[in-house]
């Protein structure tokens, strides 16, 4: 639904298209899109939805493909387990992701928003398609909303609400599976809700949130809530690839009249681009509008009209503002792009090096507080240590401790150390070293933690001894 024409050429930038002059929301009834690009978007969306819904069931080495368990501070990314001790790796990965998003946006504009963003995929390719199926195209939807409550309206609205709630429940389960894991989710779903009040309550809450977002809030997420949409004006420039209207070719606009020779531009002011826009904007007002998600619905609609009036396609197309203004080809490798690419390569190289050299376990060894050394009759010195080891794999590992670089022994107090899969083991052990090998009262020693004959990780600590 088009917004009101403004007296100022740039008046559309003073307000969002879905709010009128009285601050009341303007409900958008977009025409059902069709066309080549829309078909491509459907296949991309279906592929991404398949990945999203099957992801929790995919495991690598017994670990989920992706799990972001904030509660237990355990994160699994592509089958690799990360603990809070790996925070620096997650920070580096986050920085690389931020730089990638900036680089991608500088080059391709808001292509992510229109083609990959979960909000757009669910709204345009799931919920709105169901809405078209139940209520009809935009004119029928508008008429249905205006009619009084009768059997037809109750039946259609009730059916749509039930289907929307069911899909929202499925989405909530899927996202929760990425947080706590599919096994924990199965336990919540199959067991009595009374035994899992927190998990069941979370499912209900997220179901309600998803239903509200896709049934009511809709495109407002992109224009009001999403930080990426708000920051696009900072990241984009006139060289970025965006969905743009070729005003040089299209203006001045003029209606197409039978038997009358046209002297106007190619735009016949048919408003088809406005009718299909899911955020209610007029793409002809200019590129880089806050509400534009680069979904290409207007491109398909305009190309369809151009074919009907025997004009070349591409009046609305993917291009840069600079290319349209100067009539030249879009330029990919700009100095800004090369700069961001260099930074991204550095971050990815550092992250790859750290991941390749990352140990399967991480140990912390500290002298037991309040304990001094013990001197034996054999001329050796003992120190008592506390050890904590975190397993970053899905394999249980019996551990042995060995002293490196010195002739000495280690002995675990009590039972042996068995490191559980994805778990932590803590223990106490003695280290005994001949005093003759020690350099002073406070020496650096290195303890190796082994699984069989395989060295998993090493840890340096202090060893106290009497003065010689």
HELIX and SHEET records of a PDB file:
HELIX    1   1 UNK A   11  UNK A   14  5                                   4    
HELIX    2   2 UNK A   36  UNK A   55  1                                  20    
HELIX    3   3 UNK A   84  UNK A   86  5                                   3    
HELIX    4   4 UNK A   87  UNK A  108  1                                  22    
HELIX    5   5 UNK A  111  UNK A  115  1                                   5    
HELIX    6   6 UNK A  118  UNK A  122  1                                   5    
HELIX    7   7 UNK A  123  UNK A  127  3                                   5    
HELIX    8   8 UNK A  128  UNK A  135  1                                   8    
HELIX    9   9 UNK A  138  UNK A  146  1                                   9    
HELIX   10  10 UNK A  151  UNK A  180  1                                  30    
HELIX   11  11 UNK A  182  UNK A  190  1                                   9    
HELIX   12  12 UNK A  193  UNK A  196  5                                   4    
HELIX   13  13 UNK A  197  UNK A  212  1                                  16    
HELIX   14  14 UNK A  213  UNK A  217  3                                   5    
HELIX   15  15 UNK A  220  UNK A  220  1                                   1    
HELIX   16  16 UNK A  221  UNK A  225  3                                   5    
HELIX   17  17 UNK A  227  UNK A  235  1                                   9    
HELIX   18  18 UNK A  247  UNK A  250  1                                   4    
HELIX   19  19 UNK A  272  UNK A  276  1                                   5    
HELIX   20  20 UNK A  283  UNK A  285  5                                   3    
HELIX   21  21 UNK A  297  UNK A  308  1                                  12    
HELIX   22  22 UNK A  321  UNK A  326  1                                   6    
HELIX   23  23 UNK A  335  UNK A  356  1                                  22    
HELIX   24  24 UNK A  435  UNK A  437  5                                   3    
SHEET    1   A 2 UNK A  59  UNK A  60  0                                        
SHEET    2   A 2 UNK A  63  UNK A  64 -1                                        
SHEET    1   B 3 UNK A  66  UNK A  69  0                                        
SHEET    2   B 3 UNK A  74  UNK A  77 -1                                        
SHEET    3   B 3 UNK A  80  UNK A  83 -1                                        
SHEET    1   C 2 UNK A 242  UNK A 245  0                                        
SHEET    2   C 2 UNK A 316  UNK A 319 -1                                        
SHEET    1   D 3 UNK A 361  UNK A 367  0                                        
SHEET    2   D 3 UNK A 380  UNK A 391 -1                                        
SHEET    3   D 3 UNK A 374  UNK A 375 -1                                        
SHEET    1   E 4 UNK A 361  UNK A 367  0                                        
SHEET    2   E 4 UNK A 380  UNK A 391 -1                                        
SHEET    3   E 4 UNK A 424  UNK A 434 -1                                        
SHEET    4   E 4 UNK A 408  UNK A 412 -1                                        
SHEET    1   F 4 UNK A 417  UNK A 419  0                                        
SHEET    2   F 4 UNK A 397  UNK A 404 -1                                        
SHEET    3   F 4 UNK A 442  UNK A 451 -1                                        
SHEET    4   F 4 UNK A 454  UNK A 464 -1                                        
END                                                                             
